[in-house]
Amino acid sequence: MIKSKVNEIVNKKQLKTKPNIIVVSKKFSIDKIKLLLEDGHIHYGENQIQEAENKWSNVKNQYSKLQLHMIGKLQTNKAKKAVNLFDYIHSLDNEKLASKISEYENELNKKTKLFIQINLGHESQKSGIIFKDVKNFYEYCTKDLSLGIIGFMCLPPINANASDYFIMLKEAAIKYNLPELSMGMSSNYETAIQCGATYLRLGTAILGERSVIG
């Protein structure tokens, strides 16, 4: 049932390029997603370092193709653990964090695929680089730190027309010649697909309502 839901979402529209589905597995046990793992689904997302370590450290050794995505706010004091465990970080949002990721990539001899989070709605309660600062931040990350920036990520304002913000993000990615767009959650993934999302972050739409891990 869970795997069929993944296929249903990816194949719902006739698209030349199919988006990657990141199954947001926070607050779900490995038992809940075991069928997906065994069927070969590789992309999973977590919001918290400690939960991700406890859940995935051993599992990653069992599934060599598994790709783990950090999709939540990342504190600089957790950057080393994030670089060590995750293959993608979607929430790069300040220079201090960028510097720490670069430092730990060098220390651990590991490159991470990174999305710059852009705060398109200029919302004070949300993280992200505001639009006018994207150019300087992007150049700092790529030229000064040689980070592997592959795309942009955004969280549209609640109750706003999500397509307006997804189109803005798409245009920004084109401007910087970035191939990936992390946008679209369970509430708006169909809109995100139509606007060119390459990574969808889906939890409830795949796994149902969350409960505390028991």
N, C-alpha and C positions, 0 to 999 in steps of 0.2 A: 504493500500500500504506500509506504513512504517513498520507495524508489519510483513507483509509478507517478507519484505527485511531482517528483523532480523532473521526470521526462515530460509530463504534461505541461509544466511551466516553460521548459526550454523549447518545446516544439509547438507551443500554442500559436505562435505567429510564424508566418513564412518569412524567414530572415536569411540573408546571405551569411551572416556571422551569428552564431549562437552564443549568448552570454554564458559565462561561467557562473554556476550557482555556489555561493559560499553558504553552507548549512551552518547557521548560527546556533551553536550547540551549548551555549552558556546555560547553566542550571539543568542540563540534561546529562544523565549518566551515559557511559559508553554502551551499556546494554541497550539503551533506547535507540542508538544509531548503529548498532552492530550490523544490521542487515545492509545498510548503506555502505559501510566499510567493506564488507565481504563482497558486495556487488561491484566494487571498484570506484565508488565515488571518492574523490580525493580532496576536495576543498571544504575546510571547516573553519569557523570563526569563533573566537573567544574575546571576552571583554576584560577579563581579570587575569593577571599573571599567575597568582597562586592557584586558582582553579585550573587554569590551563596546564600548569606544571603537574599537578596531582593527577589530572585526567589523561594527558597526552604523552608524557615523557616515555613511558614504556610502550605505548601503542605505536608511536612513531617508529620504533625499532622493528615492529612487526609488519608495518605497511610502508614499504620503502618509497612509494610514490606519493604518499600523503603530503598535502600542502596545508600548513596551518597559518591562519590569518589573525593578526592582532587588529581588532576593529574598534576597540574602546580607547578611551583617553589613556595615554601612556605617560606616567611620571618619569622624570629623568633618573630617579634613583632605582627604577626598575628596567632601565634601558638595556643593561647587560643581559639580564635574564631574558628579555624580549628578543634580543638579537640571537641569543643562544638557541631559543626554542622555536621561534616563528620564522616562516619563510617569507611572509609579507607583513608589512606594517602599514595600515591604512590611515593612521592618525598623526602623521608628522605635522606639527603645528607651531613650532617655535625654534629659534636658532640654538638655544641651549640643548634641546633634545637632539637636534640634528648633529651638533658637535659630539654629543655623547654616543650617538649611534655610530658615527664615524670612528670614534676612539675604540669602541668595542668591536666593531667589524675588523679593525686592524689587529686588535689583541686576540680575537678568536679566529682570525683568518677565515671569515665568513662574510659573504655579501648578502644583503637583504633587499628584496624588492619593496620599494617605498611609494606610497601615495601621499601627496601633499593634501592635507585637509583644508578646504577653503570655506570660510564663513561668508557665504554669499548674501545672507540676510543681515549681516552686521549685528547679530544677536549677542548681547552681552553674556548670556548664560551658556553660550556654546563656544567650544574651542574652534580654532581654525584661523588661517591667515586671511585678513581682509583683502578684498579684491585688488585694491590699489597697491598693496605690498607684495603681490605675488611675484612680480618680475624680480625684485631684489632678492627675495627669499629663494626663488628657484635658482638664480645665478649663484647665490651663496652655497646652496646645497650641491650643485653640479660642478661649479668651477673651483670653489675653495675647498670643498670636502670630498668631491668625486663620489657622491652618493648615487645609488642606482634608482633615480626617480623614474617611475614608469607611467605615472598618471596622476589624476586628481580625484579627490573624494569630496562629497558634500552631503549634508543633512538639510534638506529644505525646511524652511519654517513651517511649523504646524499650522494647518488650516489655510495654507497658501496654495497657489496653483503650482504644483510641483514641476510641471513641464517647463515653466518659465526658468526655473533654476537649473534644471537638467540641461536645457539648451544653452544657458550661460556657461555651464561647466564644459559642455561639448565644444563650444566655440573657443574656450580657453585652452583646451587640450589640443585643438587644431593649431592654434597660434603658437604653442610651444612644441609642436610636433610630437606629442605624447600619445601613445597608442591605447592606453587603458583608462577606463572610467569606472570608478567604484561608486555606484549610485543605484538606488532602488532597494526598498525593503518590502516587507510583506504587505504594507498598506498601499504601495504605489509602484510595484515592480513592473506592471504592464506599461505604465507611462514611461518608466525608465528604459524599458526595452525599446520602445518606439523612438526614444531620444538618443539611442546609441550606447546604452550601458554595456560594458564588457564584463563586469562583475556585479552580481546581485547579492545582497546580504539578507538571506531569508531564514527566519527562525520559525515563527508561528505558522507560516504558510506551508512549511514542510513537516514540522514536528508537532504542531499543535501548541496548546497553551503550556507555559512553563510551570514546573513545580520544583520545590526544593529537592536537591539530590538526597536520596536516602541511602 
